[in-house]
Amino acid sequence: MRIYISGLYSGPNPSPGVGVARSIRAGFPDATIVGVDYSQRSTGLHWPDFDEVWLQRPWNELDLEVYAAQIRSLIDGGAYWISGLDLEVRWLARTLPGARGVLSPPEDALRRVAKTSVTTATTPGFQLPERLLLRGSSQQEQYRFCRRHGWHVWLKGPYYEAHRVRSWEEFQARSASVAEMWSSDEGFLEAHVSGREESIALAAVTGELLNAVHLVKMETTPEGKTWAGRVEVVASDVLVQLRSIIKDLNWTGGAEIEYIKDADGRPWLLEWNPRFPAWIFGAHLAGHNLPGLLVSGATGAPLEHAATAATEFVRVVLELPRRAGFPLHVPPESWEGPTGGSKHPSGMPLLAQRLMTAKSSRASDIPIPVHGLEQHDLAGLAVDQLSTPMSIFLPSVADAGFGTQHDLMHRVSSEQFVVAVAYSIKTNPDPRLLALASRHGLWAEAISGCEVDAALRAGIPQEHVVFNGPSKEWASTAARVGTLFCDSVEELHALVSRCNKLPATVGVRLRPVNAVSRFGVSTEEVGAIHELVRLVRQLPEETALGVHWHMASSVAGTSWWWRSHEAMLEWCLALQDGTGRPVQCLDLGGGWQVEDWRDELCPRLERAVQTTREQLPALRVMLLEPGKALAEPSMMLAVRVLEVRAKNGHVGEVVIDGSIAELPQAHVYPHRVLRAIDGSWMALPPGEGRILGRLCMENDILGQRIALPRDIATGEVLLIADTGAYDASMSYTFGRG
Ligand SMILES: *Cc1c(COP(=O)(O)O)cnc(C)c1O
């Protein structure tokens, strides 16, 4: 009996070769076991159970046809091949279909359980976490997915790799590197599921399940790899299901189904690996020799009985003598360390490159129309006369945004109860936006005396000006606003003890539990809350009490925001109890992304007002302070193409005369890039191009993963959309001489 086992890397992210070899040796003491790998850095090739080692050239140098012929002749000679490398499994299925000695699954089964195509139909009994494939989805959709899940999301590569991404910038960088590494844009975003990590390992021959075990991970490495575990029998109902799945897939070989068991006991499928897991010898220790069963099932040879040593196992790090004939090399002096920085020394990225020679083409290269009002505002734009880079104001878009808030206020307010939208001036203090706020009856929210003046100048009445922020020179300005929120107990103390004319409403900003923020009175500090209660009691009778909180849902996620809102109501009740003063004004802050404001907040507002009033019957005013939700769509940045650069026969990059100085939020959220096509403006679809800024700065990249049209030319004007908020107000002069 001669058995080839591939995948010998035994670092912190190990391949299963060593564990498979140990299991086979235990089951068939006389078998000849040959270790196969593609890099001498795979330390498992020194493992003593390998009678021989067959070290190949790296995947990019191998002549795959010759190699396939060699494997075929080995198999024809009666040998067996157990692959421990996912992409090698794929290559074997494609190259040697139906070869009896190859103990891995057929191509069709692999396709059905691939990370990007597995469905609940293939895995009955499992839930699938919500996912979004990167190919074919726009950056706006990807951004929405992340926000909706409060950035509890993973970016997963098509075969290997999962990265937690916490911001748009991190996502952009990771998705570019994952696509590069795996020569594929088939990565996807996956919503995080909380729970316990478990898995099922199994062995099967031509659709017959031989055995399966259930692993509970007791200890994992920072990369999520098993470091200790408990092996249990698979529940009988799950086994019945598995049996029929395996039959349906006509599976041969090992497999590992990794999943999360949530608090309610539901299993959420993470992935289905087409090979044994690296901890597989742990199953043998528990009396289940799955690789042994696989070989016995395929060959008919009797298997040595596996005695149960223990149902729980741990892993340790071992030193081994180097195998004769496989000398080690002093690593190059690079900061990446001895493995060259690669977590995949068996060369999987190289094989991916060869398997994907022709990068699959895009689902759609069709430009995306812009909104009607945008089209309308841009209709008369004389691009030839623009002195780029230049900000373009969209009057109808801006007007519609503010006008909608007016309607909203009227719909949800009543005689006894006011719901007011206060435009956050700092987001963009452009007088055109303040004039619209004033015209449509919005309130204004200021964070400085100058902003208060700007609001008053725009015609917003004093009682509709809300004064916020950590630094407000209140002694001179408090008399000119209707509502003021203190950022600390110190500020409230100064106000009640020194200010002779208080605004009609005085409140305090509270910092939600678990929020990372420098603002507001911490709800986690008993001393601060105690002091707050004492000071509120000193407020004059005629002063209404307010509570304010502000945490950007665009960062923390909308579901987190709603939960915080509910928690804040509890704090209002506690404050009322402690002070004997009713909370009459509740300010929910801003921080909403445009779409979330429109699709998540506004539709739920009426209901939220109702439940809030039920809990706080004395409440008279509820405030919202959107900034970017109103300002962002109101402007675009016009830029000119200075240079067009080719890559693989396509337009790879363009250099434009704009930069992060005019687009400081370039990395914070995706911006649409518009181009005039036959007289109308269209957004460029997703693709592989990059838009580079004019500055001699590494991070001056204004757009990534955008399809750049073939006929784009020097001198052409592009519009970068959605720049009316902090892009406009935080832009700076840099690199202009
Ligand atoms: C900045 C700010 C806002 C507006 O935030 P956006 O993210 O622009 O919506 C609202 N309220 C307060 C207190 C702020 O500081």
PDBQT file of the ligand as one rigid body, heavy atoms in Angstrom, charges set to zero:
ROOT
HETATM    1  C1  LIG A 801     -21.255  66.706  13.981  1.00  0.00    +0.000 C 
HETATM    2  C2  LIG A 801     -22.478  66.647  14.757  1.00  0.00    +0.000 A 
HETATM    3  C3  LIG A 801     -23.714  66.336  14.145  1.00  0.00    +0.000 A 
HETATM    4  C4  LIG A 801     -23.844  66.009  12.691  1.00  0.00    +0.000 C 
HETATM    5  O1  LIG A 801     -23.189  64.833  12.337  1.00  0.00    +0.000 OA
HETATM    6  P1  LIG A 801     -23.303  64.239  10.846  1.00  0.00    +0.000 P 
HETATM    7  O2  LIG A 801     -22.420  63.068  10.912  1.00  0.00    +0.000 OA
HETATM    8  O3  LIG A 801     -22.833  65.275   9.894  1.00  0.00    +0.000 OA
HETATM    9  O4  LIG A 801     -24.736  63.887  10.645  1.00  0.00    +0.000 OA
HETATM   10  C5  LIG A 801     -24.837  66.332  14.931  1.00  0.00    +0.000 A 
HETATM   11  N1  LIG A 801     -24.767  66.590  16.257  1.00  0.00    +0.000 NA
HETATM   12  C6  LIG A 801     -23.610  66.879  16.873  1.00  0.00    +0.000 A 
HETATM   13  C7  LIG A 801     -23.585  67.163  18.319  1.00  0.00    +0.000 C 
HETATM   14  C8  LIG A 801     -22.425  66.909  16.147  1.00  0.00    +0.000 A 
HETATM   15  O5  LIG A 801     -21.278  67.163  16.768  1.00  0.00    +0.000 OA
ENDROOT
TORSDOF 0
